[in-house]
Each structure stands twice: as structure tokens, then as C-alpha cells.
Amino acid sequence: MSLSLEIAKEIEDLLKKIVRDKLNTYRPETDYMPFHYRLLGKDRYAMFSFIHSMNTTFGMSIWEQVALILAKGRGSYAERQFKLLGEIDNDTEKLIQDVLYKLRKGEIHVNKKEEIEKIRKSIKSGKAIKHPDSIVDLYVKIENQENFFDITSAKPNIKEFESLKLKLLRWTALRLSQDNTANIFTRLAIPYNPYYPEDYERWTLRGLYDLENGEILIGEEFWNFVACENVYNYLLDVFQKVGEELREEIDRKFLEFKKIY
């Protein structure tokens, strides 16, 4: 099923605003990089820096906002930068650390549902207080299931994957400390598969995440999940449409770099 005209337009308007804001406010890096300049040229390096800045914007803003539009368009309750308050008692924190340790060592097989139930049985009712891991990139409630997403880069390394797994376990504990009966699922989202058309088989995933039960959603899986429909290809079309519309404006910005340098 395709995106509705209203949702497509909302995403188009968002992308145009973000890109145009970047075009209007971006200034090339002022760091002196003599080797880069001589090898690539200052103008080309300025273009690279602009694209790198846009990549940062994708990670900090675009993914969350597009997912929010898709989820709300389906009628789901959704928030970005959701504050997950709660309190993790010492016994449950030790349980979480033990689960992560045994997963890393291969002493237990990953099973997301079992992990949730272990935490549910252990966690004590706590205060609704801020925790270092309280900020959730995206919260989406689909029917009666609360989904908490960390939207991460396409190629996390092993230490990042381990840190993110710990965060997902703690999110489960924080939510259950406030409502022990909550139907919760904490997930990692990777907005696109950098290995396409091959499967995402990064070795650092091995043993830590329950892939069969969707603890990690990659590319098409993620976008279709939050939209509750097969929208991925239509979403790509929206990005392409906006890119074609803004092509001349982007080219003019790159031409400015050539004139400056």
C-alpha cells in the first residue's frame, strides 16, 4: 500500500525545510587541514564537509521525524526523544549485567521474551525518576504493545552494540518499575542496510540480539513496522522526489565553495 498524499507531503515538507535550513546556515569547517586541502582541494573538501554535516542531521533529526510522521499517520501514539522515567533496583541491575555478560560469553542463547520476563520478575516498583539512559529516540505504541527504539548508525562496532544492548535491557527495567504488567519491547533500529542487496550480517550482532523476534529492525523492516504497512519503496520515492527538486539549490551551494576557494 502506498503512502497517503497527506503523509507524503508532510515528509516532503520536512525534508525540504531541513535541507534548505542547512543550505542557508552551513559554513565550511575552519580547521586548517593542509594535507586534505592539497590532496583533495579546498572546494572538494568543503563539499565533503557539507555532506558529512547532512549525514549528522540524518542521525540527529531526520530519521526520528520521518518515523514519527509514519507512525502517527497510521494512528499509533508516537513520540520522539521520549523521556522514560523509572528506577532500577540493585538486584535487577545485577541481573541485567549478568544477562549481558553471559550473552557476550556465549553461555546463554539470546531470547528477548525470556529476558523481558526475567526483568519483570526481578524489578521492584520504583520512583519515576530520570536515569542516564532515560531518553528514547522513538516511542511507538502499536495496539497494546509499547515499542521503545534506539535509532543507531548503520555500522556500530562491537562495543557500541554491547552498550546499546545494555541500554535496551535497562529501558525494559525502567518501564516495568512503573508498570509491571506493561507489554513492552525495546528495539534497535538501523535506518538502512549498507550491505544491500546482501543481508545485514555484521558479525558484531552475533549472540547479542534476538533477530528472529525483531529486537533489531533494519531498513525496510523498520519503516514498514512503524507505518504498519509496506511503505518502504514509496518512502524512497519521496526522498528521490525531494532530492530532484532541490538539486539546483544544492548545486548552487557547491558552486559557492568553488568561488570561495
PLY file of the C-alpha trace (Angstrom):
ply
format ascii 1.0
element vertex 261
property float x
property float y
property float z
element edge 260
property int vertex1
property int vertex2
end_header
0.00 0.00 0.00
1.34 3.45 -0.91
1.78 6.47 1.33
-1.24 8.73 1.50
-0.85 12.09 -0.21
-1.05 13.83 3.18
1.74 11.77 4.75
3.93 12.00 1.65
3.54 15.79 1.60
4.33 16.08 5.30
7.55 14.14 4.78
8.40 16.17 1.67
7.90 19.44 3.54
10.05 18.21 6.42
12.91 17.21 4.13
12.78 20.46 2.16
12.87 22.52 5.34
15.80 20.60 6.84
17.89 20.68 3.67
17.14 24.35 2.95
17.95 25.31 6.52
21.27 23.53 6.15
21.98 25.22 2.82
21.25 28.64 4.31
23.19 28.25 7.54
26.08 25.92 6.71
29.57 27.36 6.76
32.63 25.28 5.79
34.85 23.99 8.58
37.56 26.45 9.55
40.07 23.83 10.74
43.40 24.02 8.94
43.91 20.65 7.18
46.87 21.13 4.83
47.20 17.51 3.72
43.48 17.19 2.89
43.46 20.53 1.08
46.44 19.69 -1.09
45.24 16.21 -1.94
41.54 16.94 -2.50
41.34 20.70 -2.95
39.64 23.07 -0.52
36.46 23.26 -2.58
36.05 19.48 -2.73
36.80 19.18 0.97
34.14 21.81 1.69
31.65 19.73 -0.30
32.65 16.65 1.67
32.20 18.54 4.94
28.73 19.67 3.88
27.68 16.10 3.04
29.14 14.89 6.34
27.12 17.57 8.13
23.98 16.34 6.35
24.74 12.79 7.46
24.86 14.03 11.04
21.49 15.72 10.51
20.02 12.43 9.32
21.16 10.75 12.52
20.07 13.53 14.85
16.79 14.57 13.30
15.52 13.21 10.00
15.13 9.52 10.88
13.20 10.23 14.08
10.90 12.80 12.50
10.08 10.70 9.43
9.34 7.67 11.62
7.12 9.84 13.80
5.12 11.02 10.79
4.66 7.44 9.57
3.58 6.14 12.97
1.12 8.95 13.63
-0.20 8.65 10.10
-1.16 5.06 10.91
-2.98 6.26 14.02
-0.42 4.99 16.54
0.61 7.05 19.53
4.21 8.13 19.00
6.81 10.48 20.48
10.43 11.25 19.66
13.00 11.98 22.38
10.64 10.25 24.81
11.60 10.53 28.48
11.42 7.06 30.02
11.38 7.55 33.77
11.81 4.83 36.35
14.16 3.29 38.88
16.27 0.14 38.68
16.96 -1.61 41.97
20.37 -3.14 42.66
19.26 -6.76 42.23
17.75 -6.06 38.81
20.83 -4.12 37.68
22.95 -7.12 38.68
20.58 -9.39 36.72
20.92 -7.17 33.65
24.71 -7.15 33.89
24.71 -10.95 34.31
22.49 -11.44 31.23
24.76 -9.23 29.12
27.90 -10.96 30.39
26.55 -14.43 29.61
25.38 -13.36 26.16
28.81 -11.95 25.37
30.50 -15.15 26.56
28.03 -17.37 24.71
26.93 -19.04 27.93
23.24 -18.46 27.14
21.28 -18.15 23.90
19.60 -14.85 23.22
15.85 -14.83 23.80
14.24 -11.40 24.07
10.98 -12.62 25.57
12.79 -14.54 28.30
14.95 -11.50 29.08
11.83 -9.36 29.50
10.20 -11.89 31.81
13.34 -12.24 33.94
13.41 -8.48 34.42
9.66 -8.40 35.09
10.05 -10.94 37.90
13.06 -9.15 39.40
12.20 -5.46 39.18
10.83 -3.65 42.20
8.37 -0.80 42.00
10.37 2.43 41.92
10.15 6.17 41.64
9.55 7.88 38.29
12.98 9.50 38.16
15.42 10.36 35.37
18.08 7.76 34.55
21.24 8.21 32.43
19.52 6.05 29.78
16.12 7.76 30.05
15.97 9.33 26.58
14.37 7.10 23.94
14.82 8.13 20.30
11.35 6.94 19.32
8.39 5.60 21.28
5.54 3.98 19.32
2.53 2.27 20.85
1.01 -0.13 18.33
-2.26 -1.57 19.61
-1.29 -2.62 23.15
2.46 -3.03 22.64
4.86 -0.27 23.72
7.89 -0.12 21.44
10.99 1.78 22.50
13.54 2.41 19.73
17.14 3.46 19.74
17.86 4.57 16.16
21.54 3.98 15.57
24.15 4.29 12.83
24.38 1.74 10.05
27.62 0.13 11.23
28.05 0.12 15.01
31.15 -1.65 16.27
31.12 -4.43 18.87
31.46 -2.10 21.86
28.62 0.08 20.56
26.41 -2.97 20.03
27.13 -4.14 23.59
26.39 -0.68 25.01
23.13 -0.49 23.06
22.07 -3.94 24.28
22.65 -2.80 27.86
20.52 0.26 27.19
17.64 -1.85 25.83
17.72 -4.09 28.90
17.67 -1.06 31.19
14.78 0.51 29.28
12.80 -2.66 29.95
13.56 -2.39 33.66
12.73 1.31 33.85
9.31 0.85 32.24
8.44 -2.23 34.31
9.43 -0.42 37.51
6.43 1.84 36.81
4.01 -0.77 35.45
4.94 -4.40 35.94
2.20 -5.56 33.56
3.26 -3.35 30.62
3.53 -5.05 27.24
6.96 -3.69 26.32
9.50 -4.40 23.60
12.77 -2.47 23.34
14.36 -2.42 19.91
17.33 -1.22 17.92
16.58 0.42 14.56
19.08 0.77 11.73
17.52 3.04 9.07
19.10 1.35 6.04
21.12 -1.72 5.15
24.58 -0.59 3.95
25.24 -4.09 2.60
22.22 -4.16 0.29
21.41 -6.29 -1.70
23.13 -8.69 0.70
21.61 -9.33 4.12
22.83 -7.35 7.11
25.16 -9.91 8.66
27.52 -7.79 10.69
29.41 -10.21 12.92
29.12 -7.88 15.90
25.41 -8.76 16.15
26.15 -12.38 16.83
24.64 -13.72 20.02
23.58 -10.37 21.50
20.26 -9.65 19.78
17.16 -11.72 19.14
16.89 -11.19 15.40
14.05 -13.67 14.94
11.77 -11.69 17.26
12.67 -8.28 15.81
14.93 -6.89 18.51
16.75 -5.22 15.63
14.82 -3.82 12.68
16.91 -2.89 9.66
15.93 -0.63 6.79
12.71 -1.81 5.20
11.72 -3.78 8.32
11.89 -0.67 10.49
9.98 1.70 8.21
7.27 -0.84 7.46
6.97 -1.67 11.16
6.37 1.90 12.36
3.98 2.55 9.46
2.21 -0.81 9.93
2.24 -1.06 6.12
4.65 -1.83 3.29
5.72 1.75 2.63
9.49 1.44 2.19
9.73 1.81 -1.58
7.23 4.68 -1.57
9.29 6.38 1.13
12.39 6.11 -1.04
10.40 7.71 -3.87
9.59 10.68 -1.62
13.27 11.20 -0.82
14.14 10.99 -4.52
11.41 13.46 -5.47
12.66 15.99 -2.93
16.27 15.43 -3.99
15.42 16.13 -7.61
13.50 19.25 -6.64
16.39 20.60 -4.56
19.17 19.57 -6.95
19.72 23.07 -8.37
19.78 24.66 -4.91
22.37 22.12 -3.73
24.46 22.62 -6.86
24.43 26.38 -6.29
25.78 25.82 -2.79
28.59 23.67 -4.14
29.33 26.35 -6.72
29.76 28.83 -3.87
32.53 26.61 -2.45
34.34 26.72 -5.81
34.11 30.52 -5.92
35.34 30.89 -2.32
38.31 28.60 -2.81
0 1
1 2
2 3
3 4
4 5
5 6
6 7
7 8
8 9
9 10
10 11
11 12
12 13
13 14
14 15
15 16
16 17
17 18
18 19
19 20
20 21
21 22
22 23
23 24
24 25
25 26
26 27
27 28
28 29
29 30
30 31
31 32
32 33
33 34
34 35
35 36
36 37
37 38
38 39
39 40
40 41
41 42
42 43
43 44
44 45
45 46
46 47
47 48
48 49
49 50
50 51
51 52
52 53
53 54
54 55
55 56
56 57
57 58
58 59
59 60
60 61
61 62
62 63
63 64
64 65
65 66
66 67
67 68
68 69
69 70
70 71
71 72
72 73
73 74
74 75
75 76
76 77
77 78
78 79
79 80
80 81
81 82
82 83
83 84
84 85
85 86
86 87
87 88
88 89
89 90
90 91
91 92
92 93
93 94
94 95
95 96
96 97
97 98
98 99
99 100
100 101
101 102
102 103
103 104
104 105
105 106
106 107
107 108
108 109
109 110
110 111
111 112
112 113
113 114
114 115
115 116
116 117
117 118
118 119
119 120
120 121
121 122
122 123
123 124
124 125
125 126
126 127
127 128
128 129
129 130
130 131
131 132
132 133
133 134
134 135
135 136
136 137
137 138
138 139
139 140
140 141
141 142
142 143
143 144
144 145
145 146
146 147
147 148
148 149
149 150
150 151
151 152
152 153
153 154
154 155
155 156
156 157
157 158
158 159
159 160
160 161
161 162
162 163
163 164
164 165
165 166
166 167
167 168
168 169
169 170
170 171
171 172
172 173
173 174
174 175
175 176
176 177
177 178
178 179
179 180
180 181
181 182
182 183
183 184
184 185
185 186
186 187
187 188
188 189
189 190
190 191
191 192
192 193
193 194
194 195
195 196
196 197
197 198
198 199
199 200
200 201
201 202
202 203
203 204
204 205
205 206
206 207
207 208
208 209
209 210
210 211
211 212
212 213
213 214
214 215
215 216
216 217
217 218
218 219
219 220
220 221
221 222
222 223
223 224
224 225
225 226
226 227
227 228
228 229
229 230
230 231
231 232
232 233
233 234
234 235
235 236
236 237
237 238
238 239
239 240
240 241
241 242
242 243
243 244
244 245
245 246
246 247
247 248
248 249
249 250
250 251
251 252
252 253
253 254
254 255
255 256
256 257
257 258
258 259
259 260
